[in-house]
Amino acid sequence: MASEMIIDHKERANALLKADAAKILKLIKVQMDNLTMPQCPLYEEVLDTQMFGLSREIDFAVRLGLIEERDGKAIMAELEKELSILHDASIRK
């Protein structure tokens, strides 16, 4: 029973972190589509703040033992990859 609870918490933590990463991607996409260009300081400020916040969430989850460090790094790497693709696409517009 306890091990099932631990697995459930780990799965939930992983899902929540991935959802937060998806929210950041959506926020940046909306910002790029409607408000500012990637060279804008406001864009950079929002991106930096959101990425820092997610990295702190991941660090906290790792320290609690809810996710493995490599999984946290994978979430960040995937988000950075998606943001890079989005940034490149906006420059080509």
HTML snippet that shows the backbone in 3Dmol.js (N, CA, C, O; Angstrom):
<script src="https://3Dmol.org/build/3Dmol-min.js"></script>
<div id="view" style="width:600px;height:400px;position:relative"></div>
<script>
const pdb = `
ATOM      1  N   MET A   1       0.817  -1.192   0.000  1.00  0.00           N
ATOM      2  CA  MET A   1       0.000   0.000   0.000  1.00  0.00           C
ATOM      3  C   MET A   1       0.866   1.263   0.000  1.00  0.00           C
ATOM      4  O   MET A   1       0.620   2.181  -0.783  1.00  0.00           O
ATOM      5  N   ALA A   2       1.867   1.315   0.865  1.00  0.00           N
ATOM      6  CA  ALA A   2       2.737   2.493   0.941  1.00  0.00           C
ATOM      7  C   ALA A   2       3.529   2.667  -0.344  1.00  0.00           C
ATOM      8  O   ALA A   2       3.707   3.792  -0.811  1.00  0.00           O
ATOM      9  N   SER A   3       4.006   1.572  -0.923  1.00  0.00           N
ATOM     10  CA  SER A   3       4.775   1.690  -2.162  1.00  0.00           C
ATOM     11  C   SER A   3       3.885   2.159  -3.310  1.00  0.00           C
ATOM     12  O   SER A   3       4.356   2.864  -4.202  1.00  0.00           O
ATOM     13  N   GLU A   4       2.604   1.779  -3.301  1.00  0.00           N
ATOM     14  CA  GLU A   4       1.669   2.261  -4.323  1.00  0.00           C
ATOM     15  C   GLU A   4       1.463   3.762  -4.185  1.00  0.00           C
ATOM     16  O   GLU A   4       1.357   4.474  -5.184  1.00  0.00           O
ATOM     17  N   MET A   5       1.407   4.246  -2.936  1.00  0.00           N
ATOM     18  CA  MET A   5       1.258   5.679  -2.691  1.00  0.00           C
ATOM     19  C   MET A   5       2.473   6.447  -3.183  1.00  0.00           C
ATOM     20  O   MET A   5       2.340   7.516  -3.779  1.00  0.00           O
ATOM     21  N   ILE A   6       3.645   5.905  -2.936  1.00  0.00           N
ATOM     22  CA  ILE A   6       4.885   6.548  -3.377  1.00  0.00           C
ATOM     23  C   ILE A   6       4.920   6.622  -4.891  1.00  0.00           C
ATOM     24  O   ILE A   6       5.262   7.660  -5.458  1.00  0.00           O
ATOM     25  N   ILE A   7       4.568   5.527  -5.549  1.00  0.00           N
ATOM     26  CA  ILE A   7       4.555   5.516  -7.013  1.00  0.00           C
ATOM     27  C   ILE A   7       3.541   6.533  -7.528  1.00  0.00           C
ATOM     28  O   ILE A   7       3.820   7.252  -8.488  1.00  0.00           O
ATOM     29  N   ASP A   8       2.363   6.599  -6.898  1.00  0.00           N
ATOM     30  CA  ASP A   8       1.341   7.560  -7.302  1.00  0.00           C
ATOM     31  C   ASP A   8       1.854   8.993  -7.159  1.00  0.00           C
ATOM     32  O   ASP A   8       1.644   9.819  -8.047  1.00  0.00           O
ATOM     33  N   HIS A   9       2.522   9.287  -6.048  1.00  0.00           N
ATOM     34  CA  HIS A   9       3.067  10.635  -5.842  1.00  0.00           C
ATOM     35  C   HIS A   9       4.133  10.958  -6.882  1.00  0.00           C
ATOM     36  O   HIS A   9       4.191  12.080  -7.384  1.00  0.00           O
ATOM     37  N   LYS A  10       4.964   9.998  -7.202  1.00  0.00           N
ATOM     38  CA  LYS A  10       6.011  10.216  -8.200  1.00  0.00           C
ATOM     39  C   LYS A  10       5.408  10.457  -9.575  1.00  0.00           C
ATOM     40  O   LYS A  10       5.850  11.348 -10.301  1.00  0.00           O
ATOM     41  N   GLU A  11       4.404   9.670  -9.934  1.00  0.00           N
ATOM     42  CA  GLU A  11       3.748   9.851 -11.227  1.00  0.00           C
ATOM     43  C   GLU A  11       3.045  11.200 -11.291  1.00  0.00           C
ATOM     44  O   GLU A  11       3.085  11.883 -12.314  1.00  0.00           O
ATOM     45  N   ARG A  12       2.407  11.572 -10.198  1.00  0.00           N
ATOM     46  CA  ARG A  12       1.713  12.860 -10.156  1.00  0.00           C
ATOM     47  C   ARG A  12       2.695  14.029 -10.246  1.00  0.00           C
ATOM     48  O   ARG A  12       2.444  15.001 -10.957  1.00  0.00           O
ATOM     49  N   ALA A  13       3.803  13.933  -9.530  1.00  0.00           N
ATOM     50  CA  ALA A  13       4.815  14.989  -9.580  1.00  0.00           C
ATOM     51  C   ALA A  13       5.354  15.140 -10.997  1.00  0.00           C
ATOM     52  O   ALA A  13       5.501  16.257 -11.492  1.00  0.00           O
ATOM     53  N   ASN A  14       5.645  14.030 -11.646  1.00  0.00           N
ATOM     54  CA  ASN A  14       6.146  14.060 -13.016  1.00  0.00           C
ATOM     55  C   ASN A  14       5.110  14.702 -13.950  1.00  0.00           C
ATOM     56  O   ASN A  14       5.457  15.533 -14.789  1.00  0.00           O
ATOM     57  N   ALA A  15       3.854  14.315 -13.801  1.00  0.00           N
ATOM     58  CA  ALA A  15       2.788  14.864 -14.640  1.00  0.00           C
ATOM     59  C   ALA A  15       2.610  16.366 -14.399  1.00  0.00           C
ATOM     60  O   ALA A  15       2.415  17.129 -15.345  1.00  0.00           O
ATOM     61  N   LEU A  16       2.678  16.784 -13.147  1.00  0.00           N
ATOM     62  CA  LEU A  16       2.527  18.214 -12.835  1.00  0.00           C
ATOM     63  C   LEU A  16       3.673  19.044 -13.400  1.00  0.00           C
ATOM     64  O   LEU A  16       3.454  20.140 -13.916  1.00  0.00           O
ATOM     65  N   LEU A  17       4.890  18.526 -13.306  1.00  0.00           N
ATOM     66  CA  LEU A  17       6.041  19.248 -13.847  1.00  0.00           C
ATOM     67  C   LEU A  17       5.945  19.354 -15.365  1.00  0.00           C
ATOM     68  O   LEU A  17       6.255  20.398 -15.938  1.00  0.00           O
ATOM     69  N   LYS A  18       5.519  18.283 -16.012  1.00  0.00           N
ATOM     70  CA  LYS A  18       5.343  18.326 -17.470  1.00  0.00           C
ATOM     71  C   LYS A  18       4.223  19.296 -17.853  1.00  0.00           C
ATOM     72  O   LYS A  18       4.322  19.992 -18.863  1.00  0.00           O
ATOM     73  N   ALA A  19       3.175  19.339 -17.060  1.00  0.00           N
ATOM     74  CA  ALA A  19       2.086  20.282 -17.320  1.00  0.00           C
ATOM     75  C   ALA A  19       2.569  21.723 -17.162  1.00  0.00           C
ATOM     76  O   ALA A  19       2.197  22.591 -17.952  1.00  0.00           O
ATOM     77  N   ASP A  20       3.388  21.981 -16.156  1.00  0.00           N
ATOM     78  CA  ASP A  20       3.944  23.323 -15.973  1.00  0.00           C
ATOM     79  C   ASP A  20       4.837  23.699 -17.153  1.00  0.00           C
ATOM     80  O   ASP A  20       4.819  24.844 -17.604  1.00  0.00           O
ATOM     81  N   ALA A  21       5.610  22.751 -17.648  1.00  0.00           N
ATOM     82  CA  ALA A  21       6.454  23.018 -18.823  1.00  0.00           C
ATOM     83  C   ALA A  21       5.576  23.332 -20.030  1.00  0.00           C
ATOM     84  O   ALA A  21       5.900  24.229 -20.809  1.00  0.00           O
ATOM     85  N   ALA A  22       4.484  22.616 -20.194  1.00  0.00           N
ATOM     86  CA  ALA A  22       3.561  22.866 -21.310  1.00  0.00           C
ATOM     87  C   ALA A  22       2.925  24.249 -21.186  1.00  0.00           C
ATOM     88  O   ALA A  22       2.720  24.926 -22.193  1.00  0.00           O
ATOM     89  N   LYS A  23       2.611  24.672 -19.963  1.00  0.00           N
ATOM     90  CA  LYS A  23       2.051  26.010 -19.743  1.00  0.00           C
ATOM     91  C   LYS A  23       3.050  27.093 -20.136  1.00  0.00           C
ATOM     92  O   LYS A  23       2.676  28.104 -20.731  1.00  0.00           O
ATOM     93  N   ILE A  24       4.305  26.881 -19.806  1.00  0.00           N
ATOM     94  CA  ILE A  24       5.338  27.855 -20.181  1.00  0.00           C
ATOM     95  C   ILE A  24       5.426  27.956 -21.697  1.00  0.00           C
ATOM     96  O   ILE A  24       5.474  29.054 -22.251  1.00  0.00           O
ATOM     97  N   LEU A  25       5.446  26.814 -22.361  1.00  0.00           N
ATOM     98  CA  LEU A  25       5.508  26.809 -23.820  1.00  0.00           C
ATOM     99  C   LEU A  25       4.311  27.550 -24.408  1.00  0.00           C
ATOM    100  O   LEU A  25       4.467  28.348 -25.333  1.00  0.00           O
ATOM    101  N   LYS A  26       3.128  27.293 -23.882  1.00  0.00           N
ATOM    102  CA  LYS A  26       1.923  27.965 -24.374  1.00  0.00           C
ATOM    103  C   LYS A  26       1.992  29.470 -24.120  1.00  0.00           C
ATOM    104  O   LYS A  26       1.656  30.267 -24.996  1.00  0.00           O
ATOM    105  N   LEU A  27       2.426  29.855 -22.928  1.00  0.00           N
ATOM    106  CA  LEU A  27       2.554  31.273 -22.588  1.00  0.00           C
ATOM    107  C   LEU A  27       3.497  31.987 -23.550  1.00  0.00           C
ATOM    108  O   LEU A  27       3.186  33.069 -24.048  1.00  0.00           O
ATOM    109  N   ILE A  28       4.632  31.385 -23.805  1.00  0.00           N
ATOM    110  CA  ILE A  28       5.606  32.002 -24.700  1.00  0.00           C
ATOM    111  C   ILE A  28       5.064  32.049 -26.123  1.00  0.00           C
ATOM    112  O   ILE A  28       5.271  33.034 -26.830  1.00  0.00           O
ATOM    113  N   LYS A  29       4.372  30.994 -26.550  1.00  0.00           N
ATOM    114  CA  LYS A  29       3.790  30.983 -27.897  1.00  0.00           C
ATOM    115  C   LYS A  29       2.771  32.107 -28.052  1.00  0.00           C
ATOM    116  O   LYS A  29       2.788  32.823 -29.053  1.00  0.00           O
ATOM    117  N   VAL A  30       1.891  32.267 -27.076  1.00  0.00           N
ATOM    118  CA  VAL A  30       0.895  33.343 -27.120  1.00  0.00           C
ATOM    119  C   VAL A  30       1.587  34.696 -27.135  1.00  0.00           C
ATOM    120  O   VAL A  30       1.195  35.593 -27.882  1.00  0.00           O
ATOM    121  N   GLN A  31       2.608  34.841 -26.317  1.00  0.00           N
ATOM    122  CA  GLN A  31       3.333  36.106 -26.256  1.00  0.00           C
ATOM    123  C   GLN A  31       3.984  36.413 -27.602  1.00  0.00           C
ATOM    124  O   GLN A  31       3.940  37.552 -28.068  1.00  0.00           O
ATOM    125  N   MET A  32       4.580  35.416 -28.218  1.00  0.00           N
ATOM    126  CA  MET A  32       5.251  35.640 -29.507  1.00  0.00           C
ATOM    127  C   MET A  32       4.236  35.905 -30.612  1.00  0.00           C
ATOM    128  O   MET A  32       4.483  36.731 -31.491  1.00  0.00           O
ATOM    129  N   ASP A  33       3.101  35.217 -30.579  1.00  0.00           N
ATOM    130  CA  ASP A  33       2.078  35.392 -31.615  1.00  0.00           C
ATOM    131  C   ASP A  33       1.380  36.736 -31.528  1.00  0.00           C
ATOM    132  O   ASP A  33       1.009  37.315 -32.549  1.00  0.00           O
ATOM    133  N   ASN A  34       1.199  37.237 -30.309  1.00  0.00           N
ATOM    134  CA  ASN A  34       0.342  38.409 -30.130  1.00  0.00           C
ATOM    135  C   ASN A  34       1.013  39.659 -29.586  1.00  0.00           C
ATOM    136  O   ASN A  34       0.530  40.768 -29.815  1.00  0.00           O
ATOM    137  N   LEU A  35       2.097  39.500 -28.882  1.00  0.00           N
ATOM    138  CA  LEU A  35       2.600  40.660 -28.157  1.00  0.00           C
ATOM    139  C   LEU A  35       3.976  41.137 -28.593  1.00  0.00           C
ATOM    140  O   LEU A  35       4.133  42.268 -29.054  1.00  0.00           O
ATOM    141  N   THR A  36       4.959  40.282 -28.446  1.00  0.00           N
ATOM    142  CA  THR A  36       6.331  40.757 -28.619  1.00  0.00           C
ATOM    143  C   THR A  36       7.156  39.789 -29.441  1.00  0.00           C
ATOM    144  O   THR A  36       6.772  38.639 -29.658  1.00  0.00           O
ATOM    145  N   MET A  37       8.274  40.270 -29.884  1.00  0.00           N
ATOM    146  CA  MET A  37       9.240  39.456 -30.619  1.00  0.00           C
ATOM    147  C   MET A  37      10.286  38.919 -29.646  1.00  0.00           C
ATOM    148  O   MET A  37      10.453  39.454 -28.550  1.00  0.00           O
ATOM    149  N   PRO A  38      10.982  37.871 -30.044  1.00  0.00           N
ATOM    150  CA  PRO A  38      11.986  37.264 -29.148  1.00  0.00           C
ATOM    151  C   PRO A  38      13.103  38.218 -28.722  1.00  0.00           C
ATOM    152  O   PRO A  38      13.762  37.978 -27.711  1.00  0.00           O
ATOM    153  N   GLN A  39      13.323  39.287 -29.474  1.00  0.00           N
ATOM    154  CA  GLN A  39      14.389  40.217 -29.110  1.00  0.00           C
ATOM    155  C   GLN A  39      13.943  41.217 -28.048  1.00  0.00           C
ATOM    156  O   GLN A  39      14.761  41.979 -27.533  1.00  0.00           O
ATOM    157  N   CYS A  40      12.666  41.220 -27.719  1.00  0.00           N
ATOM    158  CA  CYS A  40      12.108  42.163 -26.762  1.00  0.00           C
ATOM    159  C   CYS A  40      12.537  41.799 -25.335  1.00  0.00           C
ATOM    160  O   CYS A  40      12.504  40.627 -24.959  1.00  0.00           O
ATOM    161  N   PRO A  41      12.938  42.794 -24.543  1.00  0.00           N
ATOM    162  CA  PRO A  41      13.321  42.510 -23.151  1.00  0.00           C
ATOM    163  C   PRO A  41      12.178  41.889 -22.340  1.00  0.00           C
ATOM    164  O   PRO A  41      12.428  41.071 -21.455  1.00  0.00           O
ATOM    165  N   LEU A  42      10.941  42.265 -22.628  1.00  0.00           N
ATOM    166  CA  LEU A  42       9.803  41.691 -21.914  1.00  0.00           C
ATOM    167  C   LEU A  42       9.711  40.188 -22.178  1.00  0.00           C
ATOM    168  O   LEU A  42       9.476  39.407 -21.255  1.00  0.00           O
ATOM    169  N   TYR A  43       9.892  39.789 -23.416  1.00  0.00           N
ATOM    170  CA  TYR A  43       9.881  38.368 -23.774  1.00  0.00           C
ATOM    171  C   TYR A  43      10.973  37.637 -22.993  1.00  0.00           C
ATOM    172  O   TYR A  43      10.720  36.592 -22.392  1.00  0.00           O
ATOM    173  N   GLU A  44      12.171  38.184 -23.006  1.00  0.00           N
ATOM    174  CA  GLU A  44      13.294  37.550 -22.319  1.00  0.00           C
ATOM    175  C   GLU A  44      13.047  37.465 -20.820  1.00  0.00           C
ATOM    176  O   GLU A  44      13.399  36.466 -20.192  1.00  0.00           O
ATOM    177  N   GLU A  45      12.444  38.499 -20.238  1.00  0.00           N
ATOM    178  CA  GLU A  45      12.168  38.518 -18.800  1.00  0.00           C
ATOM    179  C   GLU A  45      11.152  37.434 -18.428  1.00  0.00           C
ATOM    180  O   GLU A  45      11.341  36.702 -17.457  1.00  0.00           O
ATOM    181  N   VAL A  46      10.083  37.342 -19.207  1.00  0.00           N
ATOM    182  CA  VAL A  46       9.065  36.323 -18.941  1.00  0.00           C
ATOM    183  C   VAL A  46       9.673  34.933 -19.084  1.00  0.00           C
ATOM    184  O   VAL A  46       9.470  34.070 -18.230  1.00  0.00           O
ATOM    185  N   LEU A  47      10.415  34.717 -20.159  1.00  0.00           N
ATOM    186  CA  LEU A  47      11.025  33.411 -20.391  1.00  0.00           C
ATOM    187  C   LEU A  47      11.987  33.040 -19.261  1.00  0.00           C
ATOM    188  O   LEU A  47      11.927  31.932 -18.729  1.00  0.00           O
ATOM    189  N   ASP A  48      12.864  33.959 -18.900  1.00  0.00           N
ATOM    190  CA  ASP A  48      13.829  33.686 -17.835  1.00  0.00           C
ATOM    191  C   ASP A  48      13.133  33.389 -16.508  1.00  0.00           C
ATOM    192  O   ASP A  48      13.511  32.456 -15.800  1.00  0.00           O
ATOM    193  N   THR A  49      12.121  34.181 -16.174  1.00  0.00           N
ATOM    194  CA  THR A  49      11.404  33.996 -14.916  1.00  0.00           C
ATOM    195  C   THR A  49      10.690  32.651 -14.884  1.00  0.00           C
ATOM    196  O   THR A  49      10.754  31.935 -13.885  1.00  0.00           O
ATOM    197  N   GLN A  50      10.015  32.307 -15.967  1.00  0.00           N
ATOM    198  CA  GLN A  50       9.275  31.048 -16.027  1.00  0.00           C
ATOM    199  C   GLN A  50      10.221  29.849 -15.986  1.00  0.00           C
ATOM    200  O   GLN A  50       9.958  28.871 -15.286  1.00  0.00           O
ATOM    201  N   MET A  51      11.304  29.924 -16.727  1.00  0.00           N
ATOM    202  CA  MET A  51      12.261  28.816 -16.757  1.00  0.00           C
ATOM    203  C   MET A  51      12.923  28.637 -15.392  1.00  0.00           C
ATOM    204  O   MET A  51      13.135  27.510 -14.945  1.00  0.00           O
ATOM    205  N   PHE A  52      13.249  29.744 -14.734  1.00  0.00           N
ATOM    206  CA  PHE A  52      13.848  29.663 -13.407  1.00  0.00           C
ATOM    207  C   PHE A  52      12.868  29.016 -12.426  1.00  0.00           C
ATOM    208  O   PHE A  52      13.246  28.153 -11.633  1.00  0.00           O
ATOM    209  N   GLY A  53      11.612  29.441 -12.489  1.00  0.00           N
ATOM    210  CA  GLY A  53      10.600  28.880 -11.601  1.00  0.00           C
ATOM    211  C   GLY A  53      10.444  27.380 -11.802  1.00  0.00           C
ATOM    212  O   GLY A  53      10.367  26.625 -10.833  1.00  0.00           O
ATOM    213  N   LEU A  54      10.398  26.952 -13.049  1.00  0.00           N
ATOM    214  CA  LEU A  54      10.275  25.521 -13.326  1.00  0.00           C
ATOM    215  C   LEU A  54      11.509  24.762 -12.838  1.00  0.00           C
ATOM    216  O   LEU A  54      11.390  23.664 -12.294  1.00  0.00           O
ATOM    217  N   SER A  55      12.671  25.336 -13.028  1.00  0.00           N
ATOM    218  CA  SER A  55      13.885  24.652 -12.566  1.00  0.00           C
ATOM    219  C   SER A  55      13.887  24.497 -11.047  1.00  0.00           C
ATOM    220  O   SER A  55      14.388  23.499 -10.528  1.00  0.00           O
ATOM    221  N   ARG A  56      13.335  25.469 -10.335  1.00  0.00           N
ATOM    222  CA  ARG A  56      13.241  25.378  -8.872  1.00  0.00           C
ATOM    223  C   ARG A  56      12.222  24.304  -8.468  1.00  0.00           C
ATOM    224  O   ARG A  56      12.449  23.559  -7.514  1.00  0.00           O
ATOM    225  N   GLU A  57      11.101  24.228  -9.195  1.00  0.00           N
ATOM    226  CA  GLU A  57      10.116  23.181  -8.927  1.00  0.00           C
ATOM    227  C   GLU A  57      10.745  21.802  -9.109  1.00  0.00           C
ATOM    228  O   GLU A  57      10.567  20.904  -8.285  1.00  0.00           O
ATOM    229  N   ILE A  58      11.472  21.660 -10.187  1.00  0.00           N
ATOM    230  CA  ILE A  58      12.115  20.376 -10.479  1.00  0.00           C
ATOM    231  C   ILE A  58      13.141  20.047  -9.402  1.00  0.00           C
ATOM    232  O   ILE A  58      13.201  18.912  -8.930  1.00  0.00           O
ATOM    233  N   ASP A  59      13.937  21.019  -9.014  1.00  0.00           N
ATOM    234  CA  ASP A  59      14.931  20.798  -7.965  1.00  0.00           C
ATOM    235  C   ASP A  59      14.253  20.351  -6.667  1.00  0.00           C
ATOM    236  O   ASP A  59      14.741  19.447  -5.989  1.00  0.00           O
ATOM    237  N   PHE A  60      13.150  20.973  -6.332  1.00  0.00           N
ATOM    238  CA  PHE A  60      12.418  20.613  -5.124  1.00  0.00           C
ATOM    239  C   PHE A  60      11.900  19.176  -5.220  1.00  0.00           C
ATOM    240  O   PHE A  60      12.014  18.411  -4.262  1.00  0.00           O
ATOM    241  N   ALA A  61      11.338  18.812  -6.360  1.00  0.00           N
ATOM    242  CA  ALA A  61      10.822  17.451  -6.548  1.00  0.00           C
ATOM    243  C   ALA A  61      11.948  16.420  -6.480  1.00  0.00           C
ATOM    244  O   ALA A  61      11.768  15.329  -5.938  1.00  0.00           O
ATOM    245  N   VAL A  62      13.105  16.771  -7.033  1.00  0.00           N
ATOM    246  CA  VAL A  62      14.262  15.866  -6.961  1.00  0.00           C
ATOM    247  C   VAL A  62      14.696  15.697  -5.515  1.00  0.00           C
ATOM    248  O   VAL A  62      14.954  14.578  -5.070  1.00  0.00           O
ATOM    249  N   ARG A  63      14.777  16.796  -4.782  1.00  0.00           N
ATOM    250  CA  ARG A  63      15.211  16.718  -3.387  1.00  0.00           C
ATOM    251  C   ARG A  63      14.235  15.928  -2.526  1.00  0.00           C
ATOM    252  O   ARG A  63      14.639  15.304  -1.544  1.00  0.00           O
ATOM    253  N   LEU A  64      12.964  15.949  -2.882  1.00  0.00           N
ATOM    254  CA  LEU A  64      11.973  15.157  -2.151  1.00  0.00           C
ATOM    255  C   LEU A  64      11.984  13.692  -2.569  1.00  0.00           C
ATOM    256  O   LEU A  64      11.356  12.848  -1.931  1.00  0.00           O
ATOM    257  N   GLY A  65      12.706  13.403  -3.648  1.00  0.00           N
ATOM    258  CA  GLY A  65      12.743  12.028  -4.139  1.00  0.00           C
ATOM    259  C   GLY A  65      11.539  11.659  -4.977  1.00  0.00           C
ATOM    260  O   GLY A  65      11.264  10.477  -5.186  1.00  0.00           O
ATOM    261  N   LEU A  66      10.807  12.676  -5.467  1.00  0.00           N
ATOM    262  CA  LEU A  66       9.617  12.413  -6.274  1.00  0.00           C
ATOM    263  C   LEU A  66       9.946  12.130  -7.731  1.00  0.00           C
ATOM    264  O   LEU A  66       9.211  11.420  -8.417  1.00  0.00           O
ATOM    265  N   ILE A  67      11.051  12.688  -8.196  1.00  0.00           N
ATOM    266  CA  ILE A  67      11.517  12.394  -9.558  1.00  0.00           C
ATOM    267  C   ILE A  67      13.031  12.233  -9.518  1.00  0.00           C
ATOM    268  O   ILE A  67      13.703  12.711  -8.604  1.00  0.00           O
ATOM    269  N   GLU A  68      13.540  11.560 -10.516  1.00  0.00           N
ATOM    270  CA  GLU A  68      14.988  11.415 -10.657  1.00  0.00           C
ATOM    271  C   GLU A  68      15.553  12.684 -11.289  1.00  0.00           C
ATOM    272  O   GLU A  68      14.875  13.356 -12.067  1.00  0.00           O
ATOM    273  N   GLU A  69      16.779  13.000 -10.955  1.00  0.00           N
ATOM    274  CA  GLU A  69      17.415  14.196 -11.511  1.00  0.00           C
ATOM    275  C   GLU A  69      17.438  14.137 -13.037  1.00  0.00           C
ATOM    276  O   GLU A  69      17.202  15.149 -13.697  1.00  0.00           O
ATOM    277  N   ARG A  70      17.719  12.971 -13.600  1.00  0.00           N
ATOM    278  CA  ARG A  70      17.776  12.844 -15.057  1.00  0.00           C
ATOM    279  C   ARG A  70      16.418  13.123 -15.697  1.00  0.00           C
ATOM    280  O   ARG A  70      16.349  13.659 -16.803  1.00  0.00           O
ATOM    281  N   ASP A  71      15.334  12.759 -15.000  1.00  0.00           N
ATOM    282  CA  ASP A  71      13.994  13.041 -15.522  1.00  0.00           C
ATOM    283  C   ASP A  71      13.707  14.540 -15.490  1.00  0.00           C
ATOM    284  O   ASP A  71      13.101  15.082 -16.414  1.00  0.00           O
ATOM    285  N   GLY A  72      14.139  15.199 -14.432  1.00  0.00           N
ATOM    286  CA  GLY A  72      13.988  16.648 -14.355  1.00  0.00           C
ATOM    287  C   GLY A  72      14.762  17.355 -15.450  1.00  0.00           C
ATOM    288  O   GLY A  72      14.269  18.297 -16.069  1.00  0.00           O
ATOM    289  N   LYS A  73      15.983  16.889 -15.682  1.00  0.00           N
ATOM    290  CA  LYS A  73      16.795  17.471 -16.754  1.00  0.00           C
ATOM    291  C   LYS A  73      16.149  17.220 -18.109  1.00  0.00           C
ATOM    292  O   LYS A  73      16.224  18.065 -19.001  1.00  0.00           O
ATOM    293  N   ALA A  74      15.518  16.066 -18.266  1.00  0.00           N
ATOM    294  CA  ALA A  74      14.849  15.748 -19.528  1.00  0.00           C
ATOM    295  C   ALA A  74      13.666  16.682 -19.764  1.00  0.00           C
ATOM    296  O   ALA A  74      13.434  17.109 -20.895  1.00  0.00           O
ATOM    297  N   ILE A  75      12.919  17.002 -18.717  1.00  0.00           N
ATOM    298  CA  ILE A  75      11.800  17.938 -18.850  1.00  0.00           C
ATOM    299  C   ILE A  75      12.315  19.302 -19.295  1.00  0.00           C
ATOM    300  O   ILE A  75      11.753  19.915 -20.202  1.00  0.00           O
ATOM    301  N   MET A  76      13.378  19.775 -18.659  1.00  0.00           N
ATOM    302  CA  MET A  76      13.952  21.078 -19.030  1.00  0.00           C
ATOM    303  C   MET A  76      14.501  21.051 -20.454  1.00  0.00           C
ATOM    304  O   MET A  76      14.296  21.995 -21.217  1.00  0.00           O
ATOM    305  N   ALA A  77      15.187  19.988 -20.808  1.00  0.00           N
ATOM    306  CA  ALA A  77      15.775  19.888 -22.150  1.00  0.00           C
ATOM    307  C   ALA A  77      14.689  19.874 -23.217  1.00  0.00           C
ATOM    308  O   ALA A  77      14.834  20.520 -24.255  1.00  0.00           O
ATOM    309  N   GLU A  78      13.612  19.151 -22.974  1.00  0.00           N
ATOM    310  CA  GLU A  78      12.511  19.091 -23.942  1.00  0.00           C
ATOM    311  C   GLU A  78      11.861  20.463 -24.107  1.00  0.00           C
ATOM    312  O   GLU A  78      11.557  20.881 -25.224  1.00  0.00           O
ATOM    313  N   LEU A  79      11.651  21.158 -22.996  1.00  0.00           N
ATOM    314  CA  LEU A  79      11.073  22.498 -23.068  1.00  0.00           C
ATOM    315  C   LEU A  79      12.001  23.442 -23.816  1.00  0.00           C
ATOM    316  O   LEU A  79      11.543  24.213 -24.660  1.00  0.00           O
ATOM    317  N   GLU A  80      13.289  23.397 -23.527  1.00  0.00           N
ATOM    318  CA  GLU A  80      14.248  24.254 -24.227  1.00  0.00           C
ATOM    319  C   GLU A  80      14.261  23.956 -25.726  1.00  0.00           C
ATOM    320  O   GLU A  80      14.366  24.869 -26.545  1.00  0.00           O
ATOM    321  N   LYS A  81      14.155  22.679 -26.078  1.00  0.00           N
ATOM    322  CA  LYS A  81      14.110  22.291 -27.487  1.00  0.00           C
ATOM    323  C   LYS A  81      12.864  22.872 -28.164  1.00  0.00           C
ATOM    324  O   LYS A  81      12.954  23.446 -29.249  1.00  0.00           O
ATOM    325  N   GLU A  82      11.712  22.721 -27.524  1.00  0.00           N
ATOM    326  CA  GLU A  82      10.459  23.241 -28.079  1.00  0.00           C
ATOM    327  C   GLU A  82      10.503  24.766 -28.196  1.00  0.00           C
ATOM    328  O   GLU A  82      10.040  25.326 -29.190  1.00  0.00           O
ATOM    329  N   LEU A  83      11.054  25.430 -27.194  1.00  0.00           N
ATOM    330  CA  LEU A  83      11.166  26.889 -27.244  1.00  0.00           C
ATOM    331  C   LEU A  83      12.105  27.334 -28.355  1.00  0.00           C
ATOM    332  O   LEU A  83      11.861  28.351 -29.004  1.00  0.00           O
ATOM    333  N   SER A  84      13.162  26.590 -28.575  1.00  0.00           N
ATOM    334  CA  SER A  84      14.091  26.902 -29.653  1.00  0.00           C
ATOM    335  C   SER A  84      13.407  26.785 -31.013  1.00  0.00           C
ATOM    336  O   SER A  84      13.585  27.637 -31.883  1.00  0.00           O
ATOM    337  N   ILE A  85      12.626  25.724 -31.183  1.00  0.00           N
ATOM    338  CA  ILE A  85      11.882  25.542 -32.432  1.00  0.00           C
ATOM    339  C   ILE A  85      10.902  26.698 -32.631  1.00  0.00           C
ATOM    340  O   ILE A  85      10.792  27.239 -33.731  1.00  0.00           O
ATOM    341  N   LEU A  86      10.198  27.072 -31.576  1.00  0.00           N
ATOM    342  CA  LEU A  86       9.245  28.176 -31.626  1.00  0.00           C
ATOM    343  C   LEU A  86       9.950  29.482 -31.965  1.00  0.00           C
ATOM    344  O   LEU A  86       9.465  30.265 -32.781  1.00  0.00           O
ATOM    345  N   HIS A  87      11.091  29.711 -31.335  1.00  0.00           N
ATOM    346  CA  HIS A  87      11.869  30.928 -31.585  1.00  0.00           C
ATOM    347  C   HIS A  87      12.336  30.978 -33.038  1.00  0.00           C
ATOM    348  O   HIS A  87      12.216  32.015 -33.691  1.00  0.00           O
ATOM    349  N   ASP A  88      12.862  29.880 -33.542  1.00  0.00           N
ATOM    350  CA  ASP A  88      13.319  29.838 -34.932  1.00  0.00           C
ATOM    351  C   ASP A  88      12.171  30.091 -35.908  1.00  0.00           C
ATOM    352  O   ASP A  88      12.342  30.785 -36.910  1.00  0.00           O
ATOM    353  N   ALA A  89      11.005  29.525 -35.612  1.00  0.00           N
ATOM    354  CA  ALA A  89       9.849  29.718 -36.476  1.00  0.00           C
ATOM    355  C   ALA A  89       9.403  31.179 -36.480  1.00  0.00           C
ATOM    356  O   ALA A  89       8.992  31.697 -37.518  1.00  0.00           O
ATOM    357  N   SER A  90       9.479  31.842 -35.336  1.00  0.00           N
ATOM    358  CA  SER A  90       9.046  33.241 -35.271  1.00  0.00           C
ATOM    359  C   SER A  90      10.007  34.152 -36.018  1.00  0.00           C
ATOM    360  O   SER A  90       9.593  35.165 -36.581  1.00  0.00           O
ATOM    361  N   ILE A  91      11.276  33.802 -36.026  1.00  0.00           N
ATOM    362  CA  ILE A  91      12.259  34.613 -36.740  1.00  0.00           C
ATOM    363  C   ILE A  91      12.058  34.505 -38.252  1.00  0.00           C
ATOM    364  O   ILE A  91      12.279  35.465 -38.990  1.00  0.00           O
ATOM    365  N   ARG A  92      11.638  33.329 -38.695  1.00  0.00           N
ATOM    366  CA  ARG A  92      11.428  33.105 -40.129  1.00  0.00           C
ATOM    367  C   ARG A  92      10.162  33.750 -40.651  1.00  0.00           C
ATOM    368  O   ARG A  92       9.980  33.829 -41.866  1.00  0.00           O
ATOM    369  N   LYS A  93       9.271  34.218 -39.773  1.00  0.00           N
ATOM    370  CA  LYS A  93       8.005  34.840 -40.218  1.00  0.00           C
ATOM    371  C   LYS A  93       8.240  36.078 -41.038  1.00  0.00           C
ATOM    372  O   LYS A  93       7.284  36.713 -41.485  1.00  0.00           O
TER     373      LYS A  93
END
`;
const viewer = $3Dmol.createViewer("view");
viewer.addModel(pdb, "pdb");
viewer.setStyle({}, {cartoon: {color: "spectrum"}});
viewer.zoomTo();
viewer.render();
</script>
